[in-house]
Amino acid sequence: MSDWTSLTPTPAEIREHKLKSIVAVALPLFARHGTAQTTLDRIAAEIGISKAALYRYIPNKADLEARCLSALSKSALGDFSKGADRGRTGLEKLQFGLTEMIGRQLRQYGSADAIFSQLMPRSQITQDGAPLVTRLRTVVELGIADGSIMRADSKRSIAMLIGGLWAIVTVTPIRAGEAPEALAEAAVEQVLRGMDAWPKPSLTAQEQGSPLVLERRDRVQSFEMATARDV
C-alpha cells in the first residue's frame, strides 16, 4: 500500500521550488541589465509578489546574485562542453564550445556580458578560481599539445581570448536580422585566428581544397594517427 503522505511536498521542497522560480526570473534580469541596475523591487514585480514576500526566501540581494551566478555557471559550462565534444583538436573544441556557449547567451538574454564580467572576472583570468576559466585553460593546453594552437603561455592566451571575445560581443551589437549564433561564430572565429597554429587564408575559407587547408587537415590527421598508435 502506497504512502499517501509521500505525495505531498514537504515545506523544504516547496521552499526549494520557490527559490528556483525566483532564480528563473532574476537570472535573465541580471544577465540583461547587470546586477547593479536590477533591484529586488523589480524582481518582485516581475514575479508578481511583494518585496517583503521575496525576503521570505532570500536573506538579501547578494544571496540571490550568488544563486543566479551558480545557475549561470552550470548552464555556461554545460553549453561549452556540449559544443566542445564535437571538436577533434583543442582548437576545434574551443571554437565549437565557445560558439555554443556565447550563442546561447545571446539568444536567451540578448547579451553575453554576464559570462565575462561575472564568471570570468579580470582578477581570475590568470588564476584557477573560476571554473569556466579553468575549463578553457585545459582545452587551450590540449590544443598546444596537439599542435592546433600555437605555443604560448596558456594564461596569456586565455587573457587574449577572453578580452577579445568580451570586446566583440559587448561592443558590437547584433545587426537587424542577424542570428545571435552568427555573431557568436564570427566573434569566436576572429579571436581564435590569433591562436591558430595553422590559420586559414581567410576568415571564411571558400575553397576547402586550398593548399593551406589541406596542409592543416593533413597535420591534424597525422596527429590523430600518432595518438591512436600511442593508445
C-alpha positions, -999 to 999 in steps of 0.1 A, spaced: 0 0 0 15 33 -10 21 61 15 -2 89 5 17 114 26 48 109 4 30 125 -25 26 158 -6 56 182 -9 74 189 23 79 225 34 116 222 24 106 210 -11 81 238 -15 107 264 -5 133 249 -29 108 251 -57 100 287 -49 137 296 -48 142 280 -83 113 300 -96 128 332 -82 162 325 -98 145 317 -131 130 352 -131 161 370 -116 188 355 -138 176 370 -171 172 404 -155 208 402 -141 221 390 -174 204 417 -195 207 447 -172 235 439 -148 233 433 -111 237 470 -102 208 480 -123 185 452 -112 167 458 -79 148 434 -57 118 456 -62 120 450 -100 125 412 -94 95 410 -70 73 430 -96 83 405 -123 74 376 -102 42 392 -90 48 393 -53 58 420 -28 94 427 -18 85 416 17 74 382 3 106 379 -16 126 382 17 109 351 30 130 331 6 162 351 3 181 369 31 195 396 8 203 406 -28 238 392 -26 225 357 -18 202 359 -49 231 371 -71 252 341 -59 224 317 -67 219 332 -101 257 331 -109 258 294 -98 229 286 -122 246 306 -150 279 289 -144 263 254 -147 245 265 -179 276 280 -195 298 251 -187 272 227 -200 269 246 -232 306 248 -237 311 211 -231 282 203 -255 300 222 -283 335 211 -273 325 174 -276 321 179 -313 357 190 -318 387 168 -326 415 191 -317 419 216 -289 413 245 -313 381 229 -327 369 222 -291 374 259 -283 357 270 -315 326 248 -311 324 252 -273 327 290 -273 303 294 -302 277 272 -285 281 290 -251 281 326 -264 253 319 -290 231 305 -263 236 336 -240 229 360 -269 198 341 -279 184 338 -243 194 372 -229 205 394 -258 239 398 -241 269 376 -231 283 403 -207 274 383 -176 297 354 -187 327 376 -190 321 401 -162 308 376 -136 320 341 -145 354 352 -158 363 383 -139 396 401 -147 410 391 -113 407 354 -121 417 352 -157 453 341 -148 442 320 -118 423 288 -113 395 303 -92 368 304 -119 356 270 -131 350 283 -167 385 298 -169 400 265 -157 380 246 -183 391 269 -211 428 267 -200 426 229 -201 414 230 -237 440 256 -247 467 234 -232 453 204 -251 454 224 -283 491 234 -277 499 198 -271 482 185 -303 497 213 -324 464 230 -333 471 261 -311 504 279 -314 528 275 -285 524 303 -260 519 309 -223 484 294 -217 475 322 -192 483 349 -217 464 330 -244 433 329 -221 436 366 -213 437 374 -250 408 350 -258 385 364 -231 394 400 -237 389 398 -274 356 380 -272 343 403 -245 352 433 -266 335 420 -297 302 407 -282 297 436 -259 307 465 -281 294 452 -314 256 449 -314 236 423 -332 226 437 -366 190 437 -376 180 403 -389 213 387 -377 210 355 -358 228 355 -324 246 324 -334 261 342 -364 276 369 -342 289 343 -318 305 323 -346 321 354 -362 335 366 -329 350 333 -320 365 328 -354 381 362 -354 396 358 -319 408 322 -324 426 332 -356 453 347 -333 458 314 -316 456 291 -346 488 274 -353 478 269 -390 454 298 -398 432 296 -429 439 320 -457 407 339 -449 381 340 -421 356 320 -441 376 298 -465 356 293 -497 379 268 -512 380 237 -490 407 222 -512 432 251 -510 468 241 -501 468 257 -467 435 240 -457 448 206 -470 481 210 -451 463 218 -419 440 189 -423 469 165 -430 487 177 -398 455 171 -378 451 136 -393 488 128 -387 484 138 -350 453 116 -347 471 87 -362 501 92 -339 478 94 -309 460 62 -319 493 43 -321 502 55 -287 470 43 -271 
